[in-house]
Amino acid sequence: MRGWNRRLLATVAVSAASLASLGLTAPVAAASPEQVTIVSPMTFNPDGFNFGTFDASGSAVDNGLICESGTVDDTRIIFAGFQSGRGAQIPVRKTFTCDDGSGTFLVKIQVHLDFATATESFSWVVLGGTGAYEHLRGSGDGSTVSDGSDPQTGNINTYVGFLVH
């Protein structure tokens, strides 16, 4: 009986210590998501990856989560999903480099191309970054329209979503 009492007492003591340590630790508050809109005119490059510029706005810019402007370079494109004859899925990775030298952030977009309506939409997610954007995360949706050139030499991507740091 004595061994059983000691084990019970030890279990209660360990449980109480665990609960006490939880109570002494301050909870970590999650950062509030900040709204962002990024407009990015892109130029098609027949010899390699597309490139362009971007301008960002919203509370994410106002509160210093990302810079206001910079350049964009596509770094990976995979064409997939043509088998249905109705559309394609095109994953694209992009590197956004800030004009102010504060760093870069990496974004993956998943383009949804609808052949029937000739429309292009996408979802996007921040994969990480460098410098001030090393811990940047976020996601959202977007749309793509022609740049109006004939023949078309580029397009304009508009990203809408939220960022956290």
Phi, psi and omega in degrees: 000323181297318179300319180295317178298320179294318178296318178297314179298318179295318178297315178297319181296315179296317179297316180296319179296320178297314179296321179295318180294327176295322180288334181276343180272130178288137179293144178274122181276133176286142178293145178285135177293140179247136182287143177217145169232128179237127177249125188227099172289128182243146176251130178288138179241105182294343182259003182178213183279151178290160182213161180185202180231172174212152171230130182246150177213169180112180183295336177296325176282313181303325183261011172078016177289322175220165180282170182279330187201166178171203180245160179228136175230128171289136181241350179196133178223133177231122176269128183210165171081021179282346188300336181283339184076000183251344182182187180214153173248128183230100174285132180228133173255139184228145173248120177262123180247123184284138178299330185277003177078010184283347178141191179232157169226145186256132183232137171251127173249146176246099184282135177245104183260123180254111182294326184293321182256355183055037178250156180225122174234168179205157168251154182219156178213140175278127182266346182146197180183189178232164179060230182295348185250017182303324182252013181292136175222157178167174180194172178173200180237168180201174178217157181232136174230159177296153175279359177089358180283154180221108002290156185295126180246001180185184177212176179235120178261134175240120180257133175227129181178208185225149178233151172224158180232000000 
